[in-house]
């Protein structure tokens, strides 16, 4: 009888301890907003990707660009605002702050 009580007490205490810990392994990550600036090194022909400071960045289809997408050129100094996702950085807004000196 005493052995049963001790065993039951151990099981109940173990279950209580396990319930205190968050054992869920959620794959959902909150999106963090990323904002950085740099010089455009290159732009893909279809304006889907831009390379800024040696980082390849995806431009979303809903991205707000202060100029038209066709007006973006290399050597423009830009500020990018986007979200960091599993695929990398997805740009939501591009602002050209300085044009290259002619």
HELIX and SHEET records of a PDB file:
HELIX    1   1 UNK A    2  UNK A   20  1                                  19    
HELIX    2   2 UNK A   69  UNK A   71  5                                   3    
SHEET    1   A 6 UNK A  32  UNK A  43  0                                        
SHEET    2   A 6 UNK A  49  UNK A  52 -1                                        
SHEET    3   A 6 UNK A  55  UNK A  65 -1                                        
SHEET    4   A 6 UNK A  88  UNK A  98  1                                        
SHEET    5   A 6 UNK A  77  UNK A  85 -1                                        
SHEET    6   A 6 UNK A  32  UNK A  43 -1                                        
END                                                                             
